[in-house]
Amino acid sequence: MSKALDADGLDQIFRTARSYNGWQAAEIDAAALGELYTLAAFGPTSANCSPARFVFLRSNEAKERLKPHLIPGNVDKAMSASVIAIVGYDLEFYEKIPQLFPHNPDARDWFAGNDALIEETAIRNGTLQGAYLMIAARALGYDCGPLSGFNRAGVDSEFFAGTTQRSNFICCLGSGDPASIFARSPRLAFDDACDIL
């Protein structure tokens, strides 16, 4: 078995990590985003299908394109972030299976023509990859602010028009402002959420 992370590592990724609503000035350059994606891409997906697609908005111009599609309560928290990641998924992910799953390239045929399975697989595994991105960001020392309050059709039209890609959720990245967070909300206890059979 792998060695457990130490207490500091567990704190940074989970126990003391928070979802931020405001941001301090910080730069996340293209090389850092490449490192972030490369780390997150190691997270498992079914048949290594890797349907997630990420659009990283760094420039003010790019963020302004997103702004009209955010609900009012999310505008300030998103626009002040160093980077806004649109976490999406590709409904033609299966076309890359021969490359990504070389020991069974025919796995492409599990999906081709089965729209219900394509969408279910893309959303499930794309969401997992979005979570891996957040874990990787925290592991690399960045803070996260995930949000789902946006007009999905508007975002898809603005950023994914003419493609088979769709938006799933948005995650702000940067150096979180501690003044922007609330007291930590409770979590369900083990016995309230889990069964051991």
C-alpha atoms as an extended CHARMM CRD file, in Angstrom:
* protein
*
       197  EXT
         1         1  MET       CA              0.0000000000        0.0000000000        0.0000000000  PROA      1               0.0000000000
         2         2  SER       CA              1.0280000000        3.5900000000       -0.5110000000  PROA      2               0.0000000000
         3         3  LYS       CA              2.2220000000        5.6670000000        2.4080000000  PROA      3               0.0000000000
         4         4  ALA       CA             -0.3850000000        7.9420000000        3.9640000000  PROA      4               0.0000000000
         5         5  LEU       CA              0.0740000000       11.6810000000        3.6290000000  PROA      5               0.0000000000
         6         6  ASP       CA              1.1740000000       13.4170000000        6.7890000000  PROA      6               0.0000000000
         7         7  ALA       CA             -1.2180000000       15.5790000000        8.7890000000  PROA      7               0.0000000000
         8         8  ASP       CA             -0.1240000000       18.7610000000        7.0190000000  PROA      8               0.0000000000
         9         9  GLY       CA             -0.8590000000       17.2470000000        3.6170000000  PROA      9               0.0000000000
        10        10  LEU       CA             -4.2880000000       16.0270000000        4.7000000000  PROA      10              0.0000000000
        11        11  ASP       CA             -5.0590000000       19.4380000000        6.1700000000  PROA      11              0.0000000000
        12        12  GLN       CA             -4.0180000000       21.2590000000        2.9950000000  PROA      12              0.0000000000
        13        13  ILE       CA             -6.1300000000       19.0950000000        0.7190000000  PROA      13              0.0000000000
        14        14  PHE       CA             -9.1200000000       18.4050000000        2.9690000000  PROA      14              0.0000000000
        15        15  ARG       CA             -9.3830000000       19.3130000000        6.6300000000  PROA      15              0.0000000000
        16        16  THR       CA             -8.4510000000       22.9840000000        6.6140000000  PROA      16              0.0000000000
        17        17  ALA       CA             -9.0140000000       23.6310000000        2.8970000000  PROA      17              0.0000000000
        18        18  ARG       CA            -11.9980000000       25.8520000000        2.1850000000  PROA      18              0.0000000000
        19        19  SER       CA            -14.0880000000       27.0420000000       -0.7410000000  PROA      19              0.0000000000
        20        20  TYR       CA            -13.2650000000       30.7220000000       -1.1750000000  PROA      20              0.0000000000
        21        21  ASN       CA            -15.6160000000       33.5290000000       -2.1670000000  PROA      21              0.0000000000
        22        22  GLY       CA            -12.9500000000       36.2150000000       -2.5760000000  PROA      22              0.0000000000
        23        23  TRP       CA             -9.3600000000       36.4120000000       -3.7060000000  PROA      23              0.0000000000
        24        24  GLN       CA             -6.0450000000       38.0830000000       -3.0640000000  PROA      24              0.0000000000
        25        25  ALA       CA             -3.8290000000       39.2300000000       -5.9090000000  PROA      25              0.0000000000
        26        26  ALA       CA             -1.8550000000       36.2620000000       -7.2250000000  PROA      26              0.0000000000
        27        27  GLU       CA             -0.5510000000       35.0580000000      -10.5610000000  PROA      27              0.0000000000
        28        28  ILE       CA             -1.0740000000       31.5810000000      -11.9780000000  PROA      28              0.0000000000
        29        29  ASP       CA              0.8570000000       31.4090000000      -15.2280000000  PROA      29              0.0000000000
        30        30  ALA       CA              0.3610000000       29.0330000000      -18.1520000000  PROA      30              0.0000000000
        31        31  ALA       CA              3.1740000000       26.7450000000      -16.9930000000  PROA      31              0.0000000000
        32        32  ALA       CA              1.5170000000       26.3620000000      -13.5910000000  PROA      32              0.0000000000
        33        33  LEU       CA             -1.7970000000       25.5160000000      -15.2460000000  PROA      33              0.0000000000
        34        34  GLY       CA             -0.0010000000       22.8970000000      -17.3140000000  PROA      34              0.0000000000
        35        35  GLU       CA              1.4530000000       21.3790000000      -14.1530000000  PROA      35              0.0000000000
        36        36  LEU       CA             -1.9730000000       21.4630000000      -12.5310000000  PROA      36              0.0000000000
        37        37  TYR       CA             -3.6710000000       19.6820000000      -15.4390000000  PROA      37              0.0000000000
        38        38  THR       CA             -0.8740000000       17.1160000000      -15.7770000000  PROA      38              0.0000000000
        39        39  LEU       CA             -1.2500000000       16.1700000000      -12.1170000000  PROA      39              0.0000000000
        40        40  ALA       CA             -5.0600000000       16.0420000000      -12.2380000000  PROA      40              0.0000000000
        41        41  ALA       CA             -4.9960000000       13.9150000000      -15.4040000000  PROA      41              0.0000000000
        42        42  PHE       CA             -3.5650000000       11.0030000000      -13.4190000000  PROA      42              0.0000000000
        43        43  GLY       CA             -6.9030000000       10.5750000000      -11.6220000000  PROA      43              0.0000000000
        44        44  PRO       CA             -8.7730000000        7.4470000000      -12.7340000000  PROA      44              0.0000000000
        45        45  THR       CA            -11.7290000000        7.3980000000      -15.1050000000  PROA      45              0.0000000000
        46        46  SER       CA            -13.6310000000        4.4100000000      -16.4620000000  PROA      46              0.0000000000
        47        47  ALA       CA            -11.7180000000        2.8410000000      -19.3710000000  PROA      47              0.0000000000
        48        48  ASN       CA             -9.3840000000        5.8230000000      -18.9840000000  PROA      48              0.0000000000
        49        49  CYS       CA            -11.9650000000        7.6940000000      -21.0730000000  PROA      49              0.0000000000
        50        50  SER       CA            -10.8890000000       11.1260000000      -19.7530000000  PROA      50              0.0000000000
        51        51  PRO       CA            -13.8850000000       13.1330000000      -21.0230000000  PROA      51              0.0000000000
        52        52  ALA       CA            -13.1380000000       16.3450000000      -19.1110000000  PROA      52              0.0000000000
        53        53  ARG       CA            -12.1500000000       19.4400000000      -21.0320000000  PROA      53              0.0000000000
        54        54  PHE       CA            -10.9180000000       22.5600000000      -19.2510000000  PROA      54              0.0000000000
        55        55  VAL       CA            -10.9620000000       26.1780000000      -20.3620000000  PROA      55              0.0000000000
        56        56  PHE       CA             -8.7760000000       28.3630000000      -18.1400000000  PROA      56              0.0000000000
        57        57  LEU       CA             -9.7580000000       32.0330000000      -18.1710000000  PROA      57              0.0000000000
        58        58  ARG       CA             -6.7550000000       34.1650000000      -17.1520000000  PROA      58              0.0000000000
        59        59  SER       CA             -7.1770000000       37.4110000000      -19.0460000000  PROA      59              0.0000000000
        60        60  ASN       CA             -9.6910000000       40.0890000000      -18.1420000000  PROA      60              0.0000000000
        61        61  GLU       CA            -11.0850000000       39.8220000000      -21.6700000000  PROA      61              0.0000000000
        62        62  ALA       CA            -11.7820000000       36.1120000000      -21.2500000000  PROA      62              0.0000000000
        63        63  LYS       CA            -13.3660000000       36.6390000000      -17.8410000000  PROA      63              0.0000000000
        64        64  GLU       CA            -15.5910000000       39.3670000000      -19.2590000000  PROA      64              0.0000000000
        65        65  ARG       CA            -16.9470000000       36.8600000000      -21.7660000000  PROA      65              0.0000000000
        66        66  LEU       CA            -18.0580000000       34.6810000000      -18.8470000000  PROA      66              0.0000000000
        67        67  LYS       CA            -19.4510000000       37.4880000000      -16.7040000000  PROA      67              0.0000000000
        68        68  PRO       CA            -22.8960000000       37.8460000000      -18.3640000000  PROA      68              0.0000000000
        69        69  HSD       CA            -23.5570000000       34.1510000000      -17.7960000000  PROA      69              0.0000000000
        70        70  LEU       CA            -22.9240000000       34.1750000000      -14.0370000000  PROA      70              0.0000000000
        71        71  ILE       CA            -25.7420000000       34.6090000000      -11.5370000000  PROA      71              0.0000000000
        72        72  PRO       CA            -25.3610000000       37.9900000000       -9.7700000000  PROA      72              0.0000000000
        73        73  GLY       CA            -24.1480000000       36.4380000000       -6.5100000000  PROA      73              0.0000000000
        74        74  ASN       CA            -21.2170000000       34.7740000000       -8.2770000000  PROA      74              0.0000000000
        75        75  VAL       CA            -19.9470000000       37.7180000000      -10.3230000000  PROA      75              0.0000000000
        76        76  ASP       CA            -17.5830000000       39.2720000000       -7.7640000000  PROA      76              0.0000000000
        77        77  LYS       CA            -16.2590000000       35.9580000000       -6.4540000000  PROA      77              0.0000000000
        78        78  ALA       CA            -15.4490000000       34.7540000000       -9.9650000000  PROA      78              0.0000000000
        79        79  MET       CA            -14.1610000000       37.9360000000      -11.5570000000  PROA      79              0.0000000000
        80        80  SER       CA            -11.6510000000       38.5820000000       -8.7970000000  PROA      80              0.0000000000
        81        81  ALA       CA            -10.0600000000       35.1130000000       -9.0460000000  PROA      81              0.0000000000
        82        82  SER       CA             -6.6370000000       34.7080000000      -10.6400000000  PROA      82              0.0000000000
        83        83  VAL       CA             -8.0250000000       32.0370000000      -12.9570000000  PROA      83              0.0000000000
        84        84  ILE       CA            -11.5190000000       30.7800000000      -13.6620000000  PROA      84              0.0000000000
        85        85  ALA       CA            -11.6280000000       27.1890000000      -14.8620000000  PROA      85              0.0000000000
        86        86  ILE       CA            -14.6230000000       26.0870000000      -16.8900000000  PROA      86              0.0000000000
        87        87  VAL       CA            -14.8210000000       22.3660000000      -16.2280000000  PROA      87              0.0000000000
        88        88  GLY       CA            -16.5290000000       20.7260000000      -19.1530000000  PROA      88              0.0000000000
        89        89  TYR       CA            -16.7620000000       17.3840000000      -20.9040000000  PROA      89              0.0000000000
        90        90  ASP       CA            -16.6340000000       16.1620000000      -24.4810000000  PROA      90              0.0000000000
        91        91  LEU       CA            -19.5190000000       14.0490000000      -25.7660000000  PROA      91              0.0000000000
        92        92  GLU       CA            -17.1450000000       12.5390000000      -28.3190000000  PROA      92              0.0000000000
        93        93  PHE       CA            -14.6290000000       11.4610000000      -25.6760000000  PROA      93              0.0000000000
        94        94  TYR       CA            -14.8850000000        7.8950000000      -26.9680000000  PROA      94              0.0000000000
        95        95  GLU       CA            -13.0430000000        8.8340000000      -30.1770000000  PROA      95              0.0000000000
        96        96  LYS       CA             -9.8480000000        9.0700000000      -28.1000000000  PROA      96              0.0000000000
        97        97  ILE       CA            -10.2830000000        5.6810000000      -26.4260000000  PROA      97              0.0000000000
        98        98  PRO       CA             -8.0030000000        3.8600000000      -28.9200000000  PROA      98              0.0000000000
        99        99  GLN       CA             -5.2550000000        6.2870000000      -27.8450000000  PROA      99              0.0000000000
       100       100  LEU       CA             -6.0800000000        6.3020000000      -24.1270000000  PROA      100             0.0000000000
       101       101  PHE       CA             -7.0200000000        2.6370000000      -23.6330000000  PROA      101             0.0000000000
       102       102  PRO       CA             -4.5800000000        0.8690000000      -25.9860000000  PROA      102             0.0000000000
       103       103  HSD       CA             -4.9520000000       -2.6090000000      -24.5060000000  PROA      103             0.0000000000
       104       104  ASN       CA             -8.5990000000       -2.5600000000      -25.6810000000  PROA      104             0.0000000000
       105       105  PRO       CA             -9.0610000000        0.0350000000      -28.4220000000  PROA      105             0.0000000000
       106       106  ASP       CA            -12.3830000000       -1.5800000000      -29.3510000000  PROA      106             0.0000000000
       107       107  ALA       CA            -13.7860000000       -0.1120000000      -26.1230000000  PROA      107             0.0000000000
       108       108  ARG       CA            -14.6720000000        2.8590000000      -28.3280000000  PROA      108             0.0000000000
       109       109  ASP       CA            -17.5390000000        0.7430000000      -29.6390000000  PROA      109             0.0000000000
       110       110  TRP       CA            -19.0550000000        0.4360000000      -26.1670000000  PROA      110             0.0000000000
       111       111  PHE       CA            -20.0800000000        4.0620000000      -26.5140000000  PROA      111             0.0000000000
       112       112  ALA       CA            -20.4250000000        4.9550000000      -30.2000000000  PROA      112             0.0000000000
       113       113  GLY       CA            -24.1140000000        5.3440000000      -31.0310000000  PROA      113             0.0000000000
       114       114  ASN       CA            -25.2950000000        4.9440000000      -27.4250000000  PROA      114             0.0000000000
       115       115  ASP       CA            -26.1980000000        8.5200000000      -26.5360000000  PROA      115             0.0000000000
       116       116  ALA       CA            -27.4860000000        7.7310000000      -23.0340000000  PROA      116             0.0000000000
       117       117  LEU       CA            -24.2820000000        5.9010000000      -22.0880000000  PROA      117             0.0000000000
       118       118  ILE       CA            -22.1340000000        8.6130000000      -23.6580000000  PROA      118             0.0000000000
       119       119  GLU       CA            -23.7930000000       11.3640000000      -21.6330000000  PROA      119             0.0000000000
       120       120  GLU       CA            -23.8300000000        9.3950000000      -18.3750000000  PROA      120             0.0000000000
       121       121  THR       CA            -20.1700000000        8.4440000000      -18.7540000000  PROA      121             0.0000000000
       122       122  ALA       CA            -19.0830000000       11.9280000000      -19.7950000000  PROA      122             0.0000000000
       123       123  ILE       CA            -20.8410000000       13.6680000000      -16.9160000000  PROA      123             0.0000000000
       124       124  ARG       CA            -19.7790000000       11.1630000000      -14.2520000000  PROA      124             0.0000000000
       125       125  ASN       CA            -16.1500000000       10.9220000000      -15.2660000000  PROA      125             0.0000000000
       126       126  GLY       CA            -15.8660000000       14.5850000000      -16.2330000000  PROA      126             0.0000000000
       127       127  THR       CA            -17.1220000000       15.5280000000      -12.7690000000  PROA      127             0.0000000000
       128       128  LEU       CA            -14.5530000000       13.2030000000      -11.2100000000  PROA      128             0.0000000000
       129       129  GLN       CA            -11.8540000000       14.9200000000      -13.2430000000  PROA      129             0.0000000000
       130       130  GLY       CA            -13.0770000000       18.3100000000      -12.0670000000  PROA      130             0.0000000000
       131       131  ALA       CA            -12.7090000000       17.0860000000       -8.4930000000  PROA      131             0.0000000000
       132       132  TYR       CA             -9.2210000000       15.7890000000       -9.2680000000  PROA      132             0.0000000000
       133       133  LEU       CA             -8.3800000000       19.2560000000      -10.5800000000  PROA      133             0.0000000000
       134       134  MET       CA             -9.4400000000       20.7860000000       -7.2630000000  PROA      134             0.0000000000
       135       135  ILE       CA             -7.4460000000       18.2610000000       -5.2520000000  PROA      135             0.0000000000
       136       136  ALA       CA             -4.4080000000       18.8370000000       -7.4710000000  PROA      136             0.0000000000
       137       137  ALA       CA             -4.7960000000       22.6050000000       -7.1000000000  PROA      137             0.0000000000
       138       138  ARG       CA             -4.8620000000       22.3510000000       -3.3280000000  PROA      138             0.0000000000
       139       139  ALA       CA             -1.8980000000       19.9570000000       -3.3670000000  PROA      139             0.0000000000
       140       140  LEU       CA              0.0540000000       22.5500000000       -5.3800000000  PROA      140             0.0000000000
       141       141  GLY       CA             -0.8140000000       25.3350000000       -2.9400000000  PROA      141             0.0000000000
       142       142  TYR       CA             -3.7200000000       27.0200000000       -4.7260000000  PROA      142             0.0000000000
       143       143  ASP       CA             -7.1370000000       27.7060000000       -3.2590000000  PROA      143             0.0000000000
       144       144  CYS       CA            -10.4010000000       26.7960000000       -4.9730000000  PROA      144             0.0000000000
       145       145  GLY       CA            -13.8520000000       28.2830000000       -5.2310000000  PROA      145             0.0000000000
       146       146  PRO       CA            -16.1630000000       25.9130000000       -7.1290000000  PROA      146             0.0000000000
       147       147  LEU       CA            -19.5380000000       27.2190000000       -8.2360000000  PROA      147             0.0000000000
       148       148  SER       CA            -22.4960000000       26.0890000000      -10.2860000000  PROA      148             0.0000000000
       149       149  GLY       CA            -24.5450000000       29.2850000000      -10.4280000000  PROA      149             0.0000000000
       150       150  PHE       CA            -24.3060000000       30.1320000000      -14.1040000000  PROA      150             0.0000000000
       151       151  ASN       CA            -26.2980000000       29.9200000000      -17.3170000000  PROA      151             0.0000000000
       152       152  ARG       CA            -25.0120000000       26.7090000000      -18.8070000000  PROA      152             0.0000000000
       153       153  ALA       CA            -26.5050000000       27.2840000000      -22.2610000000  PROA      153             0.0000000000
       154       154  GLY       CA            -24.9120000000       30.7230000000      -22.3660000000  PROA      154             0.0000000000
       155       155  VAL       CA            -21.4990000000       29.3990000000      -21.3480000000  PROA      155             0.0000000000
       156       156  ASP       CA            -21.7350000000       26.5990000000      -23.8960000000  PROA      156             0.0000000000
       157       157  SER       CA            -22.6540000000       29.0670000000      -26.6270000000  PROA      157             0.0000000000
       158       158  GLU       CA            -19.8400000000       31.4420000000      -25.6650000000  PROA      158             0.0000000000
       159       159  PHE       CA            -17.0260000000       28.9440000000      -25.1720000000  PROA      159             0.0000000000
       160       160  PHE       CA            -18.0340000000       25.6520000000      -26.8250000000  PROA      160             0.0000000000
       161       161  ALA       CA            -20.0330000000       26.7040000000      -29.8790000000  PROA      161             0.0000000000
       162       162  GLY       CA            -19.5880000000       24.3430000000      -32.8220000000  PROA      162             0.0000000000
       163       163  THR       CA            -18.0290000000       21.6190000000      -30.6670000000  PROA      163             0.0000000000
       164       164  THR       CA            -19.2140000000       18.4910000000      -28.8740000000  PROA      164             0.0000000000
       165       165  GLN       CA            -18.1120000000       19.9370000000      -25.5410000000  PROA      165             0.0000000000
       166       166  ARG       CA            -20.4420000000       21.0780000000      -22.7520000000  PROA      166             0.0000000000
       167       167  SER       CA            -19.9010000000       22.9090000000      -19.4640000000  PROA      167             0.0000000000
       168       168  ASN       CA            -20.3390000000       21.1490000000      -16.1350000000  PROA      168             0.0000000000
       169       169  PHE       CA            -19.2210000000       23.5420000000      -13.3810000000  PROA      169             0.0000000000
       170       170  ILE       CA            -16.8530000000       26.4140000000      -12.7750000000  PROA      170             0.0000000000
       171       171  CYS       CA            -13.9360000000       26.5360000000      -10.3670000000  PROA      171             0.0000000000
       172       172  CYS       CA            -12.1290000000       29.7140000000       -9.3820000000  PROA      172             0.0000000000
       173       173  LEU       CA             -8.4260000000       29.2970000000       -8.6130000000  PROA      173             0.0000000000
       174       174  GLY       CA             -5.9220000000       31.5080000000       -6.8490000000  PROA      174             0.0000000000
       175       175  SER       CA             -4.9480000000       32.7060000000       -3.4130000000  PROA      175             0.0000000000
       176       176  GLY       CA             -8.0990000000       32.8210000000       -1.3320000000  PROA      176             0.0000000000
       177       177  ASP       CA             -8.9560000000       35.7830000000        0.8630000000  PROA      177             0.0000000000
       178       178  PRO       CA             -9.5410000000       34.4190000000        4.3910000000  PROA      178             0.0000000000
       179       179  ALA       CA            -12.0750000000       37.1990000000        5.0090000000  PROA      179             0.0000000000
       180       180  SER       CA            -14.3100000000       35.7500000000        2.2900000000  PROA      180             0.0000000000
       181       181  ILE       CA            -15.1410000000       32.4530000000        3.9610000000  PROA      181             0.0000000000
       182       182  PHE       CA            -17.8370000000       31.5680000000        6.4490000000  PROA      182             0.0000000000
       183       183  ALA       CA            -17.4940000000       29.3460000000        9.4840000000  PROA      183             0.0000000000
       184       184  ARG       CA            -17.1070000000       25.7630000000        8.2880000000  PROA      184             0.0000000000
       185       185  SER       CA            -20.4580000000       24.0810000000        7.7810000000  PROA      185             0.0000000000
       186       186  PRO       CA            -21.1130000000       20.7240000000        9.4380000000  PROA      186             0.0000000000
       187       187  ARG       CA            -20.5490000000       17.4290000000        7.6480000000  PROA      187             0.0000000000
       188       188  LEU       CA            -22.6000000000       14.2720000000        8.0510000000  PROA      188             0.0000000000
       189       189  ALA       CA            -21.2220000000       11.8200000000       10.5780000000  PROA      189             0.0000000000
       190       190  PHE       CA            -20.0580000000        8.4190000000        9.3540000000  PROA      190             0.0000000000
       191       191  ASP       CA            -23.1470000000        6.6720000000       10.7100000000  PROA      191             0.0000000000
       192       192  ASP       CA            -25.4320000000        9.1400000000        8.9200000000  PROA      192             0.0000000000
       193       193  ALA       CA            -23.8230000000        8.6430000000        5.5220000000  PROA      193             0.0000000000
       194       194  CYS       CA            -22.2820000000        5.1940000000        5.4870000000  PROA      194             0.0000000000
       195       195  ASP       CA            -23.1390000000        1.5430000000        5.8860000000  PROA      195             0.0000000000
       196       196  ILE       CA            -20.6940000000       -1.3190000000        6.2650000000  PROA      196             0.0000000000
       197       197  LEU       CA            -22.1640000000       -4.5980000000        5.0070000000  PROA      197             0.0000000000
